[in-house]
Amino acid sequence: MVVDAHHHVWDLTVRDQPWITGERMAPIRRDFGVADLAPLAERAGVSATVLVQTVCVPEETPEFLALAEDSELIAAVVGWTDLAAPSVVDDLAALRGARGGGWLRGIRHQVQSEPDPEWLCRPEVRGGLAAVGAAGLVYELLTLPHQLPAAIRTAAALPDVPFVLDHCAKPPVATGELEPWASRIRELARHDNVTCKLSGLVTEADWASWRVADLRPYVEVVLAAFGPDRLMFGSDWPVCLLAADYPRVLAAATELTDALSPAERQAVFADTARRVYRLDRASGRAG
């Protein structure tokens, strides 16, 4: 059974998604809920998912934790809190104590939107990251290729914090360039506290005309750098719908890992995510 280690939901009547703007993004400017994902996941053989934050506001994470509490599909939540806040330790404890708080497995911030490429290296941010690790949570790196040097230094400075790189750091698939992204990925992967998601690549390609062959050079880099035991599949649904539907995303990932052994594919499509996010629903519920 497959684990989908990265998807989103949103309800525009509850909260706007200010990043969904312009004509190109119009196909996903509508509500997407767990009920929309569930039949797709069932047909794809997906047994568990990781729900990931979409906006940097404190209200979203408790809502997602409550969704996980009521869902048989969502097995973990990656939420948001202000890493630079002096109250970060208390804020994390409050999330863990909220309804469904036992499903909180990680924290993420839209570092890709920060104008400062060294944002991850700020002392107050590093302090927040250390608090995330001390709380037994992972921190998800949503970075662009030019922000990878800061991610590399941060992973080295905080070896006790488990990091997960989202979307392979969004390589320039549409242009076909590999460097300097590939060299930076290899350097980041030298730190064994970092794992990587095989996700989000279809929307870095040409949305209308991409082929699996366009993605393969980038997948080969992350597979060689991280290995199957530190790589995990994620659909990035519903953002992926800009370039491909759910079955096509899963089929592409399957084709791109066709050279792996059965045990290695099991790692990419289930075991890595189960280990990193502790995906045992029986142990997730808050007492």
N, C-alpha and C positions, 0 to 999 in steps of 0.2 A: 504493500500500500504506500502511496506517495504522500509526502508531507509538502505542502505549499508554504514555504518559509517567508513569504512576503506578499501581502495583499492589503487593500484599503477598503473602507466603506465611508460614505458621507451622505448627509441629508441636508440639502441646500435650504430647506425650510428651518432648520435648526441653526445652521451656521454657513456662511459663504466660504467658498474655497477660492481665495483671491488669486491663486496661481492659475486657475482655469480661465484664461482670458483669450480673446481673439478667435477668429474664424477656424483656425486649425484645431483648436482645443474644443470646439463646439460639440463634437460627438460624445464627450464625457461630461459636458456641463448639464448633468441631471443627477437625480438621486441614485445611489447604488447601496444596497443593503445585503445583509447576510442571506436573506431569502433569495436574492438574485444569484448569489454565488453558489449556494448549496447544491442545486441540480447540476451545475457545471462541474463542481468538485466530485459529485457522486459518479457522474458519467466518466470522469477522468481517473477514477480510482484514488482520489485524494481523501485520506482518512482524517487529517488534521491540518490546521492552518495557523499561521502567525499573523495577527492583525497589527498593522503598523500605523503610527500616527501620521497625520497629513498636514496639520497646522500647529504653530507654536503658541497655543493658548492652553491655560491650565484646565479649562472645563472639559476638553475632549477626552483626556485619559480616563477620568472616572466613568464617562459614558461608555468607553470601550471596555473597561473592566466589567461593567454591568452587562454589556452584550456578551462577553465571554462567559459570565456566570450562567447566562440563560441559553447558551449555544452548545450543541454537541459537536460542532465543527471547529470552533476557535479553541485552540489549546494553549495559546500564549498571546500576550499583548506587549507590544513595544510602544511605550507612551512618551510623553514629553514633560519635562520640568525645567525650570530656569537653572541651568548649571552654575551660573555666576551669582546666584542669590546667596546671601549669607545664611539663609534658612534651608539650604538644599537638603541637609540631612533630615530635618524635620519634615520637609515637603515629601521626600521619598517615603518616610515612615507613614505619613498620612495616606499616601496612595496605597501602600501595602495594607493599611488598616481599613480602607474603603470597601464597600460591597464589591466582591469579585477581586479584591486586591491580591489574592493568592495567584491570580493569573498573570500578574505583572512580571515580565522576564527581562525587560530591557528599556532603555531610554534612547531617544534620538532627537537631534536638532537639525534643522535645515542649514547645515554649514555651507552647502553649495550657494546659498543666498547671501552669505556674509561677505561684504566687500573686502574685509581684511583677510588675506590668504594665510595669515598667521593666527587666526582666531583660536584655533585649538591649542596654541602655545601660551595663551594668556594665563597668568597665574591663577586668577579666579576661576577660569574654565577648567584648568587642570585640577583644582581643588574639588570642583563639582564632579569631574570624571572619577577622581579617587573615591568620592562618596558613593557613586554609582557602583563601583567595584566592591566597596566595603559592604554594600547592601545586598550583595550576591546577585547583581544584575549585570547584563552585558550592555555595552554602549555601541550603538550603530553609527558608523561613519557614512554620512551622506555627503560625499565630497566630489568635486570635479578634479580632473587630472592635475591642474596647476596647484591644487590644495594638498596633493599627496605628500610633498615634502614635510609639511607640518604634521600630517597624520603619522608619517614614519617616525618623526622625532617624538611625538606624543606616545605612540605605542612603545617606544624604547624607554621613555621616561616613566611609564606606568606599567611595568611588566605584570603586576597583579590584577590589572583590569582586563577583562576579556572584551575584545573589540570584534565587531562584525562589519565588514566592508559591504555596503549596499551597491548593487548594480555594477560591480567591478569598477567603481569610480567613474562610470559613464565615459568609456573610451570613444574616440571619434570614428565610430563605425562608418558613418556616412561618407567620410573622406578617404577611408582606408588607411589612415596613418596609424602607425604603431608606437612610434617614439615621440616624446619621452615617456609616454604612458607605460609602456611595457617594462622599461628599466625601473621605473618607480614601483610598479606592482611587484616585481621580483624583490626589490629592497624591502618593501613592506612585509612581504610574505616570509622574510627571514625571521620575523618576530613571531614566535609560536603562540602568542596570545591573540593573534588575529586570524579570523576565518573570513570567508568571502561568499557572497551570494551570487549564484549564477542566475541573474535576474536583470530586467530592465534593458537588455541589449537591443531588443527589436525597436524600441523607441529612440535609440541612438543611431539606428540605420535609416535609410530612406523609407519612410512609412509606406509609400505606395508600391515600391518595387523591390524590397529587400528579399534576399535569398539566404538560405542556411549557409551557403558558402561565404557570404559576407561576414557572418558572425564567427566562423570557425577560427580564423587567426587569433582572435581575442580570447576565445574559449581555450585554445591551445596554450596561450600564455598563462591564464589563471590556473588551468589544470596542472601545468608543469610547476608553477610557482607554489601553489597551495597544496596540491594533491587532493584526491577525492575525500580524504578524511577531514579536510578543512574547507570543503566546498559544498554548498547546498542550493537546491533548486528553489526559485521563487517566481511566481507568475507576474507579479506587479499588476495584477488585475485591480481595478478596471483601467488603469493608465495604459496598459498594454493594448487596449482596444483601439487606440489611435493607429496601431500598426498591424495588429493581429488579434484574432479571437483566442479564447482560452485553450481550445484544443490545439490550435496551431502553435501556440507558445510552448505547450508541453511537448508536442511532436518535434519541434525544433530542438529543444533541450535533449530529448531522447536521441535524436539523430547525431547531435554534436558530441554525445558521450558514447557513441556506438563502439569505440575501440576499447572501452573499459571492460574489465571482468565483471561478472555478475555481482560480486561482493563490492567492487568499487562503485558500480552504479547504485547499489543499495545505499552506500554511504551518501552519494550526492543527492539521491531522491528521498531519503528518509533518515538514515542513521545520524548524519552530522547534525541535522536540525534537532533531532530528538535529544542528542547529547547537549548541544549548546543551550537549548531553551528548556531542557528538562521537561519534555513533553509527556508527562504522565498525568492525565487529568485527575486520577484518583488522589494525587498528592497536591493538586493545585488549589483546592478550596481553602479559603481563609477560615481559621477556626473561630 
